[in-house]
Amino acid sequence: MSTDFAGKAVNLNIPTTVASPRISRLAIVGFFFVSGFGFSTWSSRIPSQQQLLGLNEAQLGSVALMSMFGLVILWLVGRVK
């Protein structure tokens, strides 16, 4: 038994299964496809969004940099236990 944040006992006897190599490969291919598709649709719209928001190149770069900082912060917060 383990405890949660409030100190209550929690049963962690969760059955684990191992996926077949084929299913794992399909999941990885699907993940990269969706990621690539999302990035390509986002990157093709950068000029129109820049014009819509009235940003110059420096401001657009700052927005991109801050979004990356936000992703790193979310990743770090997600790792806190």
CORFENUR-V597655 format. One record per residue. N is the residue number from 1. SS is DSSP state (2 for helix, 1 for strand, 0 for the rest). PSI is psi in whole degrees, -180 to 180 (999 if undefined). OMEGA is omega in whole degrees, 0 to 359 (999 if undefined). Layout:
N:SS:PSI:OMEGA  N:SS:PSI:OMEGA
//
This chain:
1:0:147:177  2:1:173:179  3:1:151:176  4:0:-169:183  5:0:-29:181  6:0:-2:179  7:0:5:179  8:0:146:179  9:1:135:181  10:1:131:178  11:0:118:181  12:0:24:178  13:0:75:181  14:0:126:179  15:0:135:179  16:0:142:176  17:0:152:178  18:0:126:180  19:0:152:178  20:0:157:178  21:2:-34:180  22:2:-44:180  23:2:-41:178  24:2:-44:180  25:2:-43:179  26:2:-38:179  27:2:-41:180  28:2:-44:178  29:2:-43:179  30:2:-42:179  31:2:-47:181  32:2:-34:177  33:2:-48:180  34:2:-41:178  35:2:-45:179  36:2:-41:178  37:2:-43:178  38:2:-43:179  39:2:-41:181  40:2:-39:178  41:2:-36:178  42:2:-47:185  43:2:-29:178  44:2:-17:182  45:0:2:182  46:2:-49:181  47:2:-41:181  48:2:-38:177  49:2:-36:177  50:2:-43:179  51:2:-40:180  52:2:-41:181  53:2:-9:179  54:0:39:181  55:0:142:171  56:0:-178:185  57:2:-39:180  58:2:-42:179  59:2:-40:178  60:2:-41:177  61:2:-38:178  62:2:-40:178  63:2:-43:179  64:2:-40:179  65:2:-43:180  66:2:-34:177  67:2:-35:177  68:2:-40:176  69:2:-40:178  70:2:-40:178  71:2:-40:179  72:2:-42:179  73:2:-44:177  74:2:-40:179  75:2:-43:180  76:2:-40:179  77:2:-37:179  78:2:-23:180  79:2:-14:181  80:0:131:181  81:0:999:999
//
